[in-house]
Amino acid sequence: MHCLLSAIIQLTWCCDYCQRGINAAMRYSEPSSDSNALLYAQKHRLNSHCDVVLQSNAELPAWAVLSSAGLGGIAYWLVIFPVDVIKSSMQTDSIIKSKRRFPNMSTAAKLLWAEGGVKRFYKGFTPCLIRAAPANGAMLFTVDKVTNWLNRE
């Protein structure tokens, strides 16, 4: 396992083509679970808004779990989408180093801002949102149900 991990790390960092955009990718991958989980965790607060007092997390209605997970996905992409645009711009830049427009994240951000301000960082956002809510809802609903099933007594 150590050998495989070392090979992957070496290939990732040695290959100039692979390295482009990796800093941006790492910067937005880390908070993904945190921001998604933040709103998803708010489903526990929905207990106080339900007509009946729920005894456990397992009793939360499906709409509560799905909607809170969907909102978590939307909140995540609202914050992270500009970083994803920077990462994608760097990764789709020229393979030839001398012809690259985006050598690093800060240069990419400045040039993208010059192209269109805030709107440039949210180009393609609507399809992302259309996908985010149902995808995150389904994924976290499944995680919630499987976790409850595994933890049942």
Residue, then its C-alpha position, 0 to 999 in steps of 0.5 A: m500500500h505504501c508503494l502504491l501511495s508513493a507512486i501516486i504522489q510522485l506521479t502527481w507532483c512530478c508531472d507538470y500537466c497533472q500539477r496544474g490546478i492541483n492547488a485550487a483543487m485541494r483548496y476547495s476539496e477540503p471544505s466540501s465535507d465541512s460546509n455540506a455537513l454544516l447545513y446537513a447537521q441543521k436537520h436536527r433543528l427541524n425537530s422543533h418545527c415538526d408537529v410531533v416530538l421526534q425521539s431520534n434522528a432515525e425518525l426524521p421525515a424524508w423531506a427534512v433529510l432531503s431538503s437539509a442535504g440539498l440546502g447543504g449542497i447549494a450552500y457549498w457550491l455558492v461558496i466554492f464555485p469561484v474556486d472551481v472556476i479558477k481550478s478548471s481554467m488552470q487545468t484547461d490552459s495550454i499544455i505548453k508552459s510558455k503559452r499559459r495564461f494562468p500560471n498560478m491561482s492568483t494570476a488566474a483569479k486576476l485575469l478571470w476578474a478582468e474578463g467579467g468580474v463576479k459574473r465570470f466566476y459564476k459562469g455555468f452556475t445554474p447547471c451546477l445548482i440543478r445538479a447539486a440539490p438532488a445529488n447531495g440530497a440523495m447522497l446524504f439521505t442514503v448516508d443517513k439511512v445506512t448509518n441509522w440502519l447500522n447503528r440500530e439496536 
